Amino acid sequence: MSRGFVKEDDQEEIPIVPPRAHLPEGVTNYVTPTGMEKLLAEREMLISKREKLDGTNENEKRIAINHSNAVLLLLNNRINSATVINLAEQPADEVRFGALVTLKVDKEKELKEYQIVGVDEADISQNKISFISPMARILVNKKVGETAVLKLVNGDKVFEVMAINYSS
């Protein structure tokens, strides 16, 4: 049937769902145990929210359910593809996934701490950086006392590894 014979009101609104944090094709979806707990809690919250949707307007409820289902599909795909890394099994003397790294940045006196986490956990306001970020990539395999150089347009940034901790 031609679209010209379909009433406007019969058009199903397609929910717009923002994508999850970018994970390049073929890259393993590493997560910390805390990250997996957060993903599972997010799923439970979304399911609970979907079940509590108000049914006063049937069309709005259907659109809201479709949106929830689309968000859940993306989340479930991320959960199902996750590889949880046991931080206790990481080499204590080397920066790897999950490490909380204390760094001296250039000539600054104040030390900085960053944890290398999965893409869904990354949040720079909490000093959590994604394992695929340029900064994390230059730090991986470094040991205490070693330096890593991040090449930037306006000059290099030098990071010296001061401490490595996996207890987070």
ABEGO torsion letter per residue (X at the ends): XBAAABBAAABBBBBBBBBBBBBBBGBBBBBBAAAAAAAAAAAAAAAAAAAABBAABAAAAAAAAAAAAAAAAAAAAAAAABBBBBAAABBAABBBBGBBBBBBBEABABBBBBBBBBAAABBAAAGBBBAABAAAAAABGBBBGBBBBBBBAAEBBBBBBABBBAAX
